[in-house]
């Protein structure tokens, strides 16, 4: 949900630049959101009784499918959209792609800070 909200906020901010920039950012971000949703569905809807090898193979298939889906949708947009604002499209895609690592980094810092408050000791990391 957070990447979708960030995509909508970026598109809203770019709507002041122009409708082409807003739609380009929205389409770039939503391509990544849809591909990530597919990957997440593929990984977490697997059967509970799978072996470790099957889980790992399923994760690889999910990632490969996500990358193929993103590639196909990027090609379709670049080939079919005449008024594409490339900078806004890439900004929308990159913003969503970087959302998860940045959120994880901030979450880890927050967890370490709360651990320090709770225990009174510093942690590595």
C-alpha positions as a printed Julia matrix, in Angstrom:
125×3 Matrix{Float64}:
  0.0     0.0     0.0
  2.86    2.39    0.76
  4.37    2.23   -2.76
  0.93    2.9    -4.23
  0.5     5.94   -1.99
  3.94    7.22   -2.89
  3.15    6.78   -6.58
 -0.08    8.73   -6.21
  1.67   11.49   -4.23
  4.39   11.81   -6.87
  1.81   11.92   -9.66
 -0.14   14.58   -7.77
  3.02   16.66   -7.29
  3.91   16.32  -10.97
  0.39   17.29  -12.03
  1.54   20.88  -11.44
  4.19   20.34  -14.12
  1.68   18.95  -16.58
 -0.68   16.07  -17.23
  1.88   14.13  -19.3
  4.38   14.18  -16.41
  1.74   13.1   -13.9
  0.47   10.23  -16.05
  4.01    9.15  -16.91
  5.02    9.01  -13.23
  1.79    7.22  -12.36
  2.29    4.6   -15.06
  5.96    4.04  -14.16
  5.16    3.6   -10.49
  2.13    1.4   -11.06
  4.06   -0.94  -13.36
  6.44   -1.65  -10.48
  3.58   -1.92   -7.96
  1.71   -4.45  -10.12
  4.87   -6.51  -10.75
  5.7    -6.52   -7.03
  2.13   -7.54   -6.2
  2.42  -10.48   -8.6
  5.71  -11.54   -7.03
  4.3   -11.27   -3.52
  1.2   -13.25   -4.46
  3.34  -15.92   -6.1
  5.59  -16.32   -3.03
  3.03  -16.12   -0.24
  0.2   -18.11   -1.82
  2.34  -21.23   -2.01
  1.27  -24.34   -0.14
  2.33  -24.49    3.51
  3.72  -28.02    3.29
  6.43  -27.3     0.7
 10.05  -28.26    1.22
 12.8   -25.68    1.41
 13.86  -26.44   -2.17
 10.32  -25.9    -3.44
 10.0   -22.61   -1.57
 13.3   -21.37   -2.99
 12.37  -22.44   -6.53
  9.01  -20.66   -6.14
 10.79  -17.49   -5.01
 13.08  -17.61   -8.06
 10.08  -18.11  -10.36
  8.29  -15.2    -8.71
 11.28  -12.89   -9.14
 11.82  -13.96  -12.76
  8.13  -13.42  -13.49
  8.23  -10.0   -11.87
 11.24   -8.91  -13.93
  9.72  -10.26  -17.16
  6.43   -8.51  -16.41
  8.19   -5.21  -15.7
 10.28   -5.52  -18.84
  7.29   -6.27  -21.04
  5.26   -3.4   -19.59
  8.18   -0.95  -19.89
  8.64   -1.94  -23.54
  4.91   -1.56  -24.19
  4.87    1.93  -22.66
  7.98    3.1   -24.52
  6.74    1.66  -27.82
  3.14    2.8   -27.6
  3.05    6.12  -25.76
  3.84    9.12  -27.93
  3.72   11.87  -25.25
  5.66    9.98  -22.58
  7.66   12.15  -20.19
 10.65    9.85  -19.79
 12.09   11.65  -16.74
  8.78   11.44  -14.86
  8.29    7.8   -15.92
 11.72    6.84  -14.61
 11.18    8.92  -11.45
  7.92    7.07  -10.77
  9.54    3.68  -11.32
 12.68    4.45   -9.32
 10.71    5.91   -6.43
  8.69    2.74   -6.01
 11.7     0.48   -6.51
 13.61    2.33   -3.77
 10.67    2.47   -1.35
 11.17   -1.01    0.12
 14.93   -0.81    0.82
 14.6     2.67    2.3
 11.64    1.68    4.46
 13.56   -1.37    5.68
 16.59    0.73    6.54
 14.5     3.2     8.54
 12.64    0.36   10.24
 15.9    -1.26   11.36
 17.17    2.04   12.77
 13.89    2.51   14.63
 14.02   -1.02   16.05
 17.59   -0.49   17.27
 16.65    2.81   18.9
 13.69    1.25   20.72
 15.88   -1.67   21.84
 18.38    0.82   23.28
 15.58    2.6    25.14
 14.15   -0.66   26.49
 17.42   -2.26   27.58
 19.64    0.77   28.15
 22.4    -0.76   25.97
 23.65    0.05   22.5
 23.35   -2.48   19.69
 25.48   -3.05   16.59
 23.57   -2.24   13.57
